Amino acid sequence: MDTLFVNGSVFDGRRHRPGLAVGVRAGRIAAVAADLSELRGPRTEVVDLAGGLVLPGFVDAHIHPVQGGLERARCDLSPASGLAAYLEKIARYAGEHPELPWIVGGGWHQPHFPGGVPAAADLDAVVADRPVFLVNADHHGAWANSRALELAGVDTRTPDPPDGRIERGPDGAPTGTLHEGAMDLVGRLVPPTTQAELVAALIDAQAYLHSLGITGWQDAILGDYANIGDATPAYVELARDGRLTARVVGALWWQRDRGADQIPELVVRRDALRYPRFRAGTVKIMQDGVAENFTAGMLEPYFDGCGCRTANAGLSFVDPVALERHVTRLDAEGFQVHVHAIGDRAVREALDAFEAALKENGDSDLRHHIAHLQVIHPDDLGRFAELGVAANLQALWAVYEPQMVDLTIPFLGQERTGWQYPFGALARSGARLAAGSDWPVSSPDPLAAVHVAVNRMAPGDRDAFLPEQALDLATALAAYTSGSAWLNHEDETGRIEVGALADLAVLDRDPFTGPPEAIADARVRATYVEGECVFGDQTTR
């Protein structure tokens, strides 16, 4: 035996199995039993779990690693909090990089600004000589200084694009915040990201994700999106030379200003991207925006701050009738379809499209899925299981925090607030569950997300957010392991059983033996891909 994991417990991708040991040979699980001592040879590495847990490596079903890696290398505002801290970090970064023609980065949070919209004037006070363009944490808006707006020609006369909005003052002049498609008005001028930068970002991101126990993921956008450049060549470079240690499925970006004419191009790209540990058999469609800037597609309009209905029910980036045609055609071409849907109308539009494809083409086990699922109308909960559509959950968002309390709940109203992130209802309905982080929108730490899925609150919080929608620990861990591996068609991973590939994570404790409120205290000691340690040092004996 190459490696034995002893003196702990196992989560096998579905259930907790206390007291079992795991043996690995030639990159695969070779044995799972209470006592494997007879399999120990003179060259066997024995990993002492010391009461901890070994489980399948986490698989993130919706993540943007190259964006995350780039933001870590640029003006990264994610560790800061509040306008003063943001401006201090921006000024320091600009001072440290006088050679940069643009200051770019991101990670700011809307609740730190009145109404969720920062102003160009604040940026001008710290960087006036160069354009500044900073995306927010959810990547659905950007903060630009006056120099950037000037270079882009964005002024009082500039119309809002069909898929976005320019924040304006009383005189109609842009104030510095650009929502959704309006980001491109300035973002198109940002200097292109080089191949070397993309590769460095992916290498950094991969190491970071391995440190969190993640052994695979679905990159939710491969294509020229948000003006960062296409990450595809970076994946190809690492896959070709053996530096890609994670298993990656790429979701090819659906350009919403085009139609079915792009499908032949997607077929060509998919067929060309078949490498060890990297393939791209998925198409990603963004159907709506986000609730906090009122672009998530809703069945009924948003409320205003006074509790009155507005005329705004959000956006559908793809016409719903056209969406049915496109999804049906993509399904017929053998693509998995991955839809971003936040609002209840967008979720219904996506389900309607999958239903149309199922009726036309039959079930071809493509494992279509809808990500985010913030608001689901109760009438649509059962349709996930009926249609075989997986629910791709981002659990960290299901908490009371300023974005929810100040920028979401007042504008959704009481009834729709109660429909948010219905993980428990989806599980009870029989829906397939997968899980991801949407990093860099939020932390990529799977244990933090599992903690929220079980507790419906972040560590240290006192009030659970819709606690009836909590998942039990085994279900939450299954979503992040076997559920996401299944979604990625990685049928040899995501579980600990004889014959499966030994993609594993080792935790320093067994969260099944402690209180639910301590789940997030667990830490990853080591991560393995096909039995090879890609993170951490283990104690052997």
C-alpha positions in Angstrom: 0.0 0.0 0.0 1.3 3.5 -0.9 -0.5 5.5 1.8 -2.6 4.6 4.8 -4.9 7.1 6.6 -5.5 5.9 10.2 -6.7 6.9 13.6 -9.6 9.0 12.5 -12.9 8.8 10.6 -14.1 9.0 7.0 -16.8 10.9 5.3 -17.2 8.9 2.1 -19.1 11.5 0.0 -22.5 10.6 1.4 -22.2 9.5 5.0 -20.1 9.7 8.1 -18.2 6.5 8.8 -16.4 6.8 12.2 -13.3 4.9 13.0 -12.5 3.7 9.5 -9.1 3.8 7.8 -8.3 4.3 4.1 -5.6 2.7 2.0 -4.4 4.2 -1.3 -2.4 2.4 -4.0 -1.4 3.8 -7.4 -3.6 6.9 -7.0 -6.8 5.0 -6.2 -8.7 4.0 -3.1 -7.6 0.4 -2.5 -9.2 -0.3 0.9 -11.6 1.1 3.4 -11.9 -0.8 6.7 -11.6 -0.5 10.5 -8.1 -2.1 10.5 -5.7 -1.9 7.6 -2.5 -2.6 9.6 -1.8 -5.8 7.6 -1.5 -3.7 4.4 1.4 -1.7 5.8 4.6 -2.3 4.0 8.2 -1.0 4.5 7.6 2.0 2.1 4.0 2.8 3.1 3.4 6.4 4.2 1.1 6.2 7.3 -0.9 9.4 7.8 -2.0 9.8 11.4 -5.4 11.5 11.3 -5.1 12.1 15.1 -8.9 12.0 15.5 -9.5 14.1 12.3 -11.5 13.3 9.2 -10.5 12.3 5.7 -13.1 13.1 3.0 -13.2 13.4 -0.8 -11.5 16.6 -2.0 -13.9 19.5 -2.3 -15.1 20.4 -5.8 -16.2 24.0 -6.3 -19.0 23.9 -8.8 -19.0 27.7 -9.6 -15.7 29.7 -9.2 -13.5 32.1 -11.0 -10.0 31.2 -10.0 -8.1 33.3 -12.5 -10.1 36.4 -11.6 -9.4 35.6 -8.0 -5.7 35.2 -8.6 -5.5 38.5 -10.6 -7.3 40.4 -7.8 -4.9 39.0 -5.2 -2.1 40.4 -7.4 -3.7 43.8 -8.1 -5.4 46.5 -6.0 -7.2 44.0 -3.8 -9.8 45.7 -1.6 -11.3 42.5 -0.2 -9.4 42.6 3.1 -10.4 46.2 3.7 -13.7 47.5 5.1 -15.2 51.0 4.6 -14.5 54.0 2.5 -11.5 55.3 4.4 -9.8 51.9 4.4 -10.5 51.5 0.7 -9.1 54.9 -0.2 -6.0 54.3 2.0 -5.3 51.0 0.2 -5.9 52.5 -3.3 -3.6 55.4 -2.6 -0.9 53.1 -1.2 -1.2 50.7 -4.2 -1.0 53.6 -6.7 2.0 55.0 -5.0 3.8 51.7 -5.1 3.1 51.3 -8.8 3.8 54.6 -10.5 4.5 52.7 -13.7 0.9 51.4 -14.2 -1.2 53.4 -16.7 -4.4 52.2 -15.0 -5.2 51.3 -11.4 -7.3 48.2 -11.6 -8.5 45.6 -9.1 -11.6 45.2 -6.9 -13.3 43.6 -4.0 -15.2 46.6 -2.5 -18.6 45.9 -0.9 -21.7 48.0 -1.7 -23.0 48.3 1.9 -19.9 50.5 2.7 -21.4 53.3 0.5 -24.6 55.3 0.8 -27.2 53.4 -1.3 -24.5 51.0 -2.3 -23.0 53.3 -4.9 -19.5 54.8 -4.5 -18.5 58.1 -6.1 -15.8 59.1 -8.5 -15.0 62.2 -6.4 -13.7 60.0 -3.6 -11.3 58.2 -6.0 -10.3 61.5 -7.5 -9.1 62.6 -4.1 -6.4 59.9 -4.0 -5.7 59.1 -7.7 -6.4 61.9 -10.1 -3.6 61.5 -12.6 -4.5 58.1 -13.9 -7.7 56.2 -14.6 -9.0 53.9 -11.9 -11.4 51.0 -12.5 -12.3 48.7 -9.6 -15.0 46.0 -9.7 -17.1 45.3 -6.7 -17.0 42.1 -4.8 -19.9 40.5 -6.7 -18.5 41.6 -10.1 -21.8 43.2 -11.1 -20.6 46.8 -10.8 -17.5 48.9 -11.0 -16.2 52.1 -9.4 -14.5 54.5 -11.7 -12.7 57.8 -11.2 -13.4 60.9 -13.3 -10.3 60.3 -15.4 -11.6 56.9 -16.4 -15.0 58.2 -17.2 -13.5 61.0 -19.3 -11.3 58.7 -21.3 -14.3 56.5 -22.0 -16.4 59.5 -23.0 -19.1 58.6 -20.4 -21.0 61.8 -19.7 -24.5 63.2 -19.3 -25.3 62.3 -22.9 -24.2 58.7 -22.7 -27.3 56.3 -22.8 -27.6 53.4 -20.5 -26.8 50.1 -22.3 -29.6 47.6 -22.6 -28.0 45.3 -20.1 -26.8 47.8 -17.5 -27.1 51.2 -15.8 -25.0 54.3 -15.2 -25.5 55.8 -11.7 -26.2 59.5 -12.2 -26.6 62.7 -10.2 -29.6 65.0 -10.4 -28.2 66.7 -13.5 -27.8 63.3 -15.3 -24.0 63.3 -15.0 -22.4 60.0 -14.1 -21.3 59.8 -10.5 -18.8 56.9 -10.7 -20.7 53.7 -10.4 -21.4 51.5 -13.4 -23.7 48.5 -13.1 -23.7 45.3 -15.2 -23.2 45.9 -18.9 -22.3 49.6 -18.2 -19.0 48.4 -16.8 -17.9 47.7 -20.4 -18.1 51.4 -21.2 -14.9 52.0 -19.2 -13.6 48.4 -18.9 -13.0 48.1 -22.6 -10.2 50.6 -22.3 -8.3 48.7 -19.5 -5.0 47.4 -20.9 -5.3 43.7 -21.8 -4.2 41.1 -19.3 -1.1 39.3 -20.6 -0.7 35.5 -20.9 2.0 35.7 -18.2 -0.3 37.4 -15.8 -3.1 34.9 -16.4 -0.8 32.0 -15.9 0.7 33.5 -12.7 -2.9 34.2 -11.4 -3.9 30.6 -12.1 -0.9 29.1 -10.4 -1.5 31.3 -7.3 -5.2 30.5 -7.3 -4.6 26.7 -7.6 -2.2 26.7 -4.7 -4.6 28.7 -2.6 -7.5 26.4 -3.4 -5.5 23.3 -2.7 -4.8 24.8 0.8 -8.5 24.8 1.4 -8.9 21.1 0.4 -10.2 21.8 -3.1 -9.1 19.3 -5.7 -11.4 20.4 -8.6 -13.7 23.0 -9.9 -15.9 24.4 -12.6 -14.5 27.7 -13.9 -17.8 29.5 -14.4 -16.5 31.7 -17.3 -14.1 30.9 -20.0 -14.1 33.7 -22.5 -13.5 37.4 -22.7 -15.5 38.6 -19.8 -15.2 41.6 -17.5 -12.1 42.8 -19.5 -9.7 40.5 -17.7 -9.0 38.4 -20.8 -9.8 34.8 -21.6 -8.3 32.3 -19.0 -8.4 29.4 -21.5 -4.8 29.7 -22.7 -3.6 29.7 -19.1 -5.4 26.4 -18.4 -4.0 24.9 -21.7 -0.5 25.9 -20.8 -0.6 24.3 -17.3 -2.5 21.2 -18.6 0.1 20.6 -21.3 3.1 20.9 -19.1 1.7 19.1 -16.1 1.4 22.0 -13.7 -2.4 21.7 -13.6 -2.9 19.5 -10.5 -6.7 20.3 -10.1 -9.4 18.8 -12.2 -11.1 21.6 -14.1 -14.2 21.8 -16.2 -14.5 25.1 -18.1 -17.8 26.8 -18.8 -17.6 28.6 -22.1 -19.1 32.1 -21.9 -22.4 32.7 -23.8 -22.2 36.2 -25.3 -25.6 37.7 -24.6 -25.4 40.2 -27.4 -25.3 37.3 -29.9 -27.6 34.4 -30.6 -27.4 30.9 -31.9 -24.7 31.9 -34.5 -22.1 31.4 -31.8 -23.0 27.7 -31.2 -20.7 26.4 -34.0 -17.8 28.4 -32.5 -18.5 26.9 -29.1 -18.5 23.4 -30.5 -15.1 24.0 -32.1 -13.7 25.4 -28.8 -15.1 22.5 -26.8 -13.6 19.9 -29.2 -10.2 21.6 -29.1 -10.1 21.7 -25.3 -9.5 18.2 -24.2 -6.5 17.9 -22.0 -5.5 15.9 -18.9 -7.5 17.4 -16.1 -9.0 20.1 -18.2 -11.9 20.1 -20.6 -14.7 22.6 -21.6 -17.9 20.8 -22.2 -20.2 23.4 -20.5 -21.7 26.7 -21.6 -22.4 29.4 -19.1 -25.4 31.7 -19.6 -25.9 34.7 -17.3 -29.7 35.2 -17.3 -29.9 38.1 -14.8 -28.0 40.4 -12.5 -28.1 40.6 -8.7 -30.8 41.8 -6.3 -28.8 44.5 -4.5 -28.6 46.6 -7.7 -32.1 45.7 -8.8 -31.0 43.8 -11.9 -32.0 40.3 -10.7 -35.0 39.2 -12.8 -38.1 39.1 -10.6 -41.7 37.9 -11.3 -42.9 41.1 -9.5 -41.3 44.5 -9.3 -39.0 45.5 -6.5 -40.2 47.8 -3.7 -38.6 51.2 -3.1 -37.2 52.3 0.2 -40.7 53.4 1.4 -42.3 50.0 0.7 -44.1 50.9 -2.5 -43.9 48.9 -5.7 -41.7 50.3 -8.4 -41.9 49.6 -12.1 -38.5 47.7 -12.1 -38.6 43.9 -12.1 -35.0 43.5 -13.1 -33.4 42.2 -16.3 -33.5 39.2 -18.4 -30.2 39.3 -20.3 -31.4 36.6 -22.8 -34.9 36.8 -24.1 -36.8 34.0 -22.4 -38.2 32.6 -25.7 -34.8 32.7 -27.3 -33.3 31.1 -24.2 -35.5 28.0 -24.7 -34.3 27.7 -28.3 -30.6 28.2 -27.4 -30.7 25.8 -24.4 -32.5 23.2 -26.6 -29.8 23.5 -29.3 -26.9 23.4 -26.8 -28.4 20.3 -25.2 -28.7 18.7 -28.7 -25.0 19.5 -29.3 -24.1 17.7 -26.1 -23.3 20.7 -23.9 -24.0 20.9 -20.3 -25.6 24.3 -19.6 -24.8 26.3 -16.5 -27.2 29.2 -15.8 -26.6 32.2 -13.5 -30.1 33.0 -12.0 -30.6 35.1 -8.9 -34.2 36.2 -9.1 -37.4 34.1 -9.2 -38.2 35.1 -12.8 -34.7 34.2 -14.0 -34.9 30.8 -12.2 -38.2 30.1 -13.8 -36.9 31.2 -17.2 -34.0 28.8 -16.8 -36.2 25.9 -15.7 -38.6 26.6 -18.6 -35.6 26.4 -21.0 -34.4 23.1 -19.5 -38.0 21.7 -19.7 -38.1 22.7 -23.4 -34.8 20.9 -24.1 -35.9 17.8 -22.2 -39.2 17.6 -24.2 -37.3 18.1 -27.5 -34.2 16.0 -26.9 -34.9 13.6 -24.1 -32.6 13.0 -21.1 -29.0 12.7 -22.2 -27.5 13.0 -18.7 -25.8 16.3 -19.3 -26.3 17.4 -15.7 -27.5 20.9 -16.4 -27.6 23.2 -13.4 -28.6 26.6 -12.1 -26.3 28.6 -9.9 -26.9 31.1 -7.1 -30.7 30.6 -6.7 -31.3 33.4 -4.3 -35.0 33.7 -4.8 -37.1 30.7 -6.0 -40.9 30.9 -6.2 -42.3 28.0 -4.2 -44.1 26.7 -7.3 -40.7 26.0 -8.9 -39.0 24.2 -6.1 -40.2 20.7 -7.2 -39.2 21.3 -10.8 -35.5 20.8 -10.2 -36.0 17.1 -9.4 -38.7 16.7 -12.0 -36.4 18.0 -14.8 -33.1 16.6 -13.5 -31.7 20.1 -13.0 -29.0 20.4 -10.3 -29.2 23.2 -7.8 -25.7 24.8 -7.6 -25.6 26.5 -4.1 -23.4 29.3 -2.9 -24.2 28.9 0.8 -22.1 31.7 2.2 -24.7 34.2 1.1 -27.5 32.8 3.2 -26.9 35.0 6.3 -27.9 38.3 7.8 -25.2 40.7 6.8 -25.3 44.4 5.6 -25.9 43.6 2.0 -28.8 41.4 2.9 -30.2 43.6 5.6 -29.7 47.1 4.0 -29.7 46.5 0.2 -31.9 43.4 -0.3 -34.6 42.7 2.2 -36.3 46.1 2.1 -36.6 45.9 -1.7 -37.7 42.3 -1.9 -40.4 42.6 0.7 -41.5 40.1 3.4 -42.8 37.3 1.2 -39.9 37.1 -1.2 -37.4 37.5 1.7 -38.8 34.1 2.9 -38.1 32.5 -0.4 -34.3 33.1 -0.3 -31.7 30.4 -0.6 -34.2 27.5 0.1 -31.5 24.8 0.4 -33.6 22.7 2.8 -36.6 22.8 0.6 -34.6 21.8 -2.4 -33.0 18.9 -0.6 -36.4 17.7 0.7 -37.8 17.9 -2.9 -35.2 15.5 -4.1 -33.2 18.0 -6.1 -29.5 17.2 -6.8 -27.3 19.5 -4.8 -23.9 20.8 -5.8 -22.0 23.6 -4.1 -19.5 26.3 -4.9 -18.2 29.7 -3.8 -18.2 32.1 -6.7 -14.8 33.3 -5.5 -13.6 36.0 -5.7 -17.2 37.2 -5.0 -16.9 35.5 -1.7 -14.4 33.3 0.2 -13.6 30.0 -1.5 -13.3 28.2 1.8 -15.7 25.2 1.6 -15.7 24.7 5.4 -17.0 28.2 5.9 -19.7 27.6 3.3 -20.7 24.3 4.9 -20.8 26.0 8.3 -23.4 28.5 6.9 -25.4 25.8 5.1 -25.8 24.0 8.4 -26.2 26.9 10.8 -27.7 29.6 8.4 -25.4 32.1 10.1 -21.7 33.0 10.0 -19.5 32.1 13.0 -20.2 34.5 15.8 -23.6 35.6 14.6 -26.6 35.2 16.8 -29.6 35.2 14.4 -30.1 32.4 11.9 -31.4 33.4 8.4 -34.4 31.2 7.7 -33.2 28.3 9.8 -35.9 26.0 8.3 -33.8 26.0 5.2 -30.7 24.6 6.9 -29.0 21.4 5.7 -27.6 18.7 7.9 -23.8 18.3 7.9 -23.7 15.2 5.7 -25.9 16.7 3.1 -23.9 19.9 3.0 -20.6 18.1 2.7 -22.1 15.8 0.0 -23.1 18.8 -2.0 -19.5 20.1 -1.9 -17.9 16.7 -2.7 -19.9 13.9 -4.5 -22.6 16.4 -5.6 -20.2 18.8 -7.4 -18.0 15.9 -8.7 -21.1 14.4 -10.2 -22.1 17.7 -11.8 -18.6 17.9 -13.3 -19.0 14.4 -14.8 -16.0 13.4 -12.6 -17.5 10.0 -11.9 -14.3 8.5 -10.4 -14.0 11.2 -7.8 -16.1 12.8 -5.1 -16.3 9.6 -3.0 -14.2 7.3 -0.8 -14.8 3.8 -2.0 -12.6 1.1 -3.5 -11.6 2.0 -7.0 -12.3 5.7 -6.8 -9.4 8.1 -7.5 -7.7 9.2 -4.3 -8.6 12.9 -4.4 -8.7 13.6 -0.7 -8.7 16.3 2.0 -7.6 15.7 5.5 -9.2 17.8 8.3 -7.6 18.5 11.7 -10.8 17.4 13.5 -14.0 15.5 12.8 -16.8 18.1 12.6 -19.4 15.4 13.0 -18.2 15.0 16.6 -18.5 18.6 17.6 -21.3 21.2 17.8 -22.6 22.6 14.6 -21.5 26.1 15.5 -17.8 24.8 15.5 -17.8 23.5 11.9 -15.9 26.5 10.6 -13.1 25.9 13.2 -11.9 22.9 11.3 -8.8 23.3 9.1 -7.4 21.5 6.2 -4.1 19.7 7.1 -3.4 18.2 3.7 -4.8 17.8 0.2 -4.2 14.9 -2.2 -4.8 14.5 -6.0 -4.6 10.9 -7.2 -2.7 10.1 -4.0 -0.1 12.8 -4.4 0.1 15.5 -1.8 -0.5 18.9 -3.3 -0.8 20.8 0.0 0.4 20.2 3.5 2.9 18.0 5.4 1.6 15.0 7.2 2.8 13.3 10.4 3.8 9.7 9.5 4.7 6.8 11.7 
